[in-house]
Amino acid sequence: MSLPTIVIVGGGAGGLALATQLGRKLGKPERANVVLLDRNTTHVWKPLLHELATGVLNSSMDEVDYRGHSSAHHYRYQRGSLSGIDRQAKQLHLAPIVDEQGEEVLPARQLGYDYLVMALGSVSNDFGTPGVAEHCHFIDSPQQAKAFQRDMINTFLRYTDPSLRQHPQLTIGIVGGGATGVELAAELFDASRMLNAYGVTATDHQQISVHLLEAAPRLLPGLSERISQTVQQELEGMGVTVHVGTAIKEAQASCLVTGDDDVIETDLNVWAAGIKAPPFLAEQGLSTNNKNQIKVAKTLQSVDDPAIFALGDCADCPQGDDSAVPPRAQAAHQQAKHLVKNLVNQLEGKPLADFRYRDHGSLVSLARYDAVGSLMRSSASRGLFLEGWLARRAYASLYRMHQLSIHGAPKTGLAWLVDKLNRYLKPRMKLH
Ligand SMILES: Cc1cc2nc3c(=O)[nH]c(=O)nc-3n(C[C@H](O)[C@H](O)[C@H](O)COP(=O)(O)OP(=O)(O)OC[C@H]3O[C@@H](n4cnc5c(N)ncnc54)[C@H](O)[C@@H]3O)c2cc1C
C-alpha cells in the first residue's frame, strides 16, 4: 500500500518547523511521505529580514539549506513555486522557475498530495497606493532585503560626492509604523554609524534622516500604549522623525506624498504597511478574507476542504473573542506544533483538536540600542513590561527557539557559540 503524501507549501517560520517535526514523527518511521515545497533554496527566518536589509546580518551564517536540512530530518524538499491547486485531482500546479537572466531552471510541473498544508506567508499590502510598486522597496523576502541593502550602500556612497546628492541630507522614508518599520528605522541608524566607522561613506549618522510614517494615531497600534510611547521616545531620541496619523497617498521616485499633500523628499522608500496573503490564493475556490488569507476552522482545516490545512500569515484562524490569530512568528510556530498532532491524528483516524493561540507577549528590537515589549504570564494578564538588557535577551531568545525547533539542542548551542565567536572575528556589518 502506498504511503499518504503530506505536502507543506512554504518553508518559513511555521512550515519549516512543521516539516522538521513531521519528518521525525511520520517520515522516519515511513508512515507518510512528507514533502516541503518552497520557491527558494534556503530558509532565512523572516523576523531577521530587517537586519539582512541593513547588512547587520550576514545571511550565509543564518541561512538553512533546504536540501541538506531535509536529508537530515526525513522529509523531501522540492523546489517550486505554487501557482494553483486542482482540488478534485489533488494536484498542485507549480510555475516554471527562471533564473535572474530569465532562463528556465525548472519547467511547470504538477505535484500530487493527500493532505496539503498551506504555509506560504504574506507580502506587504500596498492597498493599491499609486507609485508604491514602482518606487518603494519591500522587505518581504531575502531577495528583497538584499536588494534594499545594495541600494542603500550605493545611496550612502553617492552622498560622499556632493555633486551626486539629491537632497541636503540622505533621507529614507519608511511607511508603516508596525514592528517591521520600527525595527528597520532603528537598524538604519546603527547601519549608518557602522558604515561611517568602516569608512564606506563620509556620511555620519547626524546627516541621515529617517522618516517613519504611520496612518494610525500611534506607532505599533497592535501593542499597548505604553510600548508604543516608549518606542516613539526611543526612536526620536536616536533622531528618527516619527509622523503618526499620517497616511501616504502616493510614492514617487524621490518623495512620498501624504494625504494632506505634504511632500517628504526621500532618497529611498520602504513600504512596510500591513500584510496580505499572496493574491492567487483568492482564486483557488477556497474561502478567503479581504487579505486573501484562507479561512480555516479551529482545527486549522480550510472551511471548504478538510484535506487542506493552513497556518501562519496566510491563514485566517478564528480566536475565541471573534478576532483572528495575529500574523506573527509565534502564532505560525504554535500552529505548526498543533498541526503535527492533528496530522498524526488524521492519519490514525482520530478526531482533530482545536487550536488555541497563546499570546506570550511581543518584543520590538531597536537595533543594539534597546528592545521594548511585554511578556504575558497568562492570556488574561496585561503583560510584564520589559525594556533594556532583559528585553534584548528575551528578543534574542525568540530566534534561538526557532533554531531549536528546526535544528535541535546540540546544533542550536553550537550556532550560539559560533555567533559569539564571529562577533570577535568578523566585521559587524556585511558591506557588499
Ligand atoms: C522585518 C520583519 C520583522 C518581523 N518581526 C517579527 C517579530 O519580531 N515577532 C514576530 O512574531 N513576528 C515578526 N514578523 C512577522 C513574522 O515574520 C511572520 O508572521 C512569520 O514569518 C509568518 O510565518 P509563516 O510561516 O506564515 O510565513 P513565512 O515565514 O513568511 O514563510 C513563508 C514561506 O513560503 C514561501 N513561499 C511563498 N510563496 C510561495 C509559493 N508560491 N510557492 C512556494 N513557496 C512559497 C517563502 O519562500 C517562505 O519560505 C516580522 C516580519 C518582518 C517582515
The ligand as a Tripos MOL2 file, in Angstrom:
@<TRIPOS>MOLECULE
LIG
   53    58     1     0     0
SMALL
NO_CHARGES

@<TRIPOS>ATOM
      1 C1         11.1490   42.5670    9.0580 C.3       1 LIG1
      2 C2         10.1500   41.7100    9.8190 C.ar      1 LIG1
      3 C3         10.2430   41.6170   11.2090 C.ar      1 LIG1
      4 C4          9.3350   40.8080   11.9120 C.ar      1 LIG1
      5 N1          9.4780   40.7050   13.2600 N.ar      1 LIG1
      6 C5          8.6650   39.8670   13.9530 C.ar      1 LIG1
      7 C6          8.8340   39.6830   15.3550 C.ar      1 LIG1
      8 O1          9.7000   40.3100   15.9730 O.2       1 LIG1
      9 N2          7.9970   38.8250   16.0060 N.ar      1 LIG1
     10 C7          7.0250   38.1170   15.3480 C.ar      1 LIG1
     11 O2          6.3090   37.3170   15.9770 O.2       1 LIG1
     12 N3          6.8340   38.2700   14.0170 N.ar      1 LIG1
     13 C8          7.6180   39.1270   13.2990 C.ar      1 LIG1
     14 N4          7.4460   39.2970   11.9530 N.ar      1 LIG1
     15 C9          6.3520   38.5440   11.2880 C.3       1 LIG1
     16 C10         6.7870   37.1000   11.0360 C.3       1 LIG1
     17 O3          7.9830   37.1160   10.2980 O.3       1 LIG1
     18 C11         5.7230   36.3390   10.2700 C.3       1 LIG1
     19 O4          4.5000   36.4310   10.9810 O.3       1 LIG1
     20 C12         6.1020   34.8720   10.1370 C.3       1 LIG1
     21 O5          7.3250   34.7230    9.4390 O.3       1 LIG1
     22 C13         4.9990   34.1110    9.3790 C.3       1 LIG1
     23 O6          5.4110   32.7890    9.2400 O.3       1 LIG1
     24 P1          4.8470   31.8990    8.0470 P.3       1 LIG1
     25 O7          5.3790   30.5200    8.2670 O.co2     1 LIG1
     26 O8          3.3820   32.0670    7.9330 O.co2     1 LIG1
     27 O9          5.4650   32.5230    6.7160 O.3       1 LIG1
     28 P2          6.9520   32.9020    6.3280 P.3       1 LIG1
     29 O10         7.8730   32.7780    7.4600 O.co2     1 LIG1
     30 O11         6.8680   34.2040    5.6210 O.co2     1 LIG1
     31 O12         7.3260   31.7740    5.2500 O.3       1 LIG1
     32 C14         6.6680   31.6610    4.0050 C.3       1 LIG1
     33 C15         7.4710   30.7300    3.1010 C.3       1 LIG1
     34 O13         6.6840   30.4440    1.9450 O.3       1 LIG1
     35 C16         7.4970   30.5010    0.7680 C.3       1 LIG1
     36 N5          6.6040   30.8190   -0.3480 N.ar      1 LIG1
     37 C17         5.8800   31.9430   -0.5290 C.ar      1 LIG1
     38 N6          5.1290   31.8530   -1.6540 N.ar      1 LIG1
     39 C18         5.3830   30.6330   -2.1890 C.ar      1 LIG1
     40 C19         4.9140   29.9540   -3.3560 C.ar      1 LIG1
     41 N7          4.0130   30.4900   -4.1900 N.pl3     1 LIG1
     42 N8          5.3850   28.7100   -3.6140 N.ar      1 LIG1
     43 C20         6.3050   28.1440   -2.7780 C.ar      1 LIG1
     44 N9          6.7890   28.7510   -1.6730 N.ar      1 LIG1
     45 C21         6.3220   29.9730   -1.3710 C.ar      1 LIG1
     46 C22         8.5140   31.5870    1.0890 C.3       1 LIG1
     47 O14         9.6880   31.4270    0.2990 O.3       1 LIG1
     48 C23         8.7780   31.3470    2.5840 C.3       1 LIG1
     49 O15         9.8360   30.4310    2.7750 O.3       1 LIG1
     50 C24         8.3160   40.1040   11.2140 C.ar      1 LIG1
     51 C25         8.2070   40.2260    9.8220 C.ar      1 LIG1
     52 C26         9.1120   41.0260    9.1220 C.ar      1 LIG1
     53 C27         8.9980   41.1390    7.6080 C.3       1 LIG1
@<TRIPOS>BOND
     1     1     2 1
     2     2     3 ar
     3     2    52 ar
     4     3     4 ar
     5     4     5 ar
     6     4    50 ar
     7     5     6 ar
     8     6     7 ar
     9     6    13 1
    10     7     8 2
    11     7     9 ar
    12     9    10 ar
    13    10    11 2
    14    10    12 ar
    15    12    13 ar
    16    13    14 ar
    17    14    15 1
    18    14    50 ar
    19    15    16 1
    20    16    17 1
    21    16    18 1
    22    18    19 1
    23    18    20 1
    24    20    21 1
    25    20    22 1
    26    22    23 1
    27    23    24 1
    28    24    25 2
    29    24    26 1
    30    24    27 1
    31    27    28 1
    32    28    29 2
    33    28    30 1
    34    28    31 1
    35    31    32 1
    36    32    33 1
    37    33    34 1
    38    33    48 1
    39    34    35 1
    40    35    36 1
    41    35    46 1
    42    36    37 ar
    43    36    45 ar
    44    37    38 ar
    45    38    39 ar
    46    39    40 ar
    47    39    45 ar
    48    40    41 1
    49    40    42 ar
    50    42    43 ar
    51    43    44 ar
    52    44    45 ar
    53    46    47 1
    54    46    48 1
    55    48    49 1
    56    50    51 ar
    57    51    52 ar
    58    52    53 1
@<TRIPOS>SUBSTRUCTURE
     1 LIG1         1 GROUP 0 **** ****
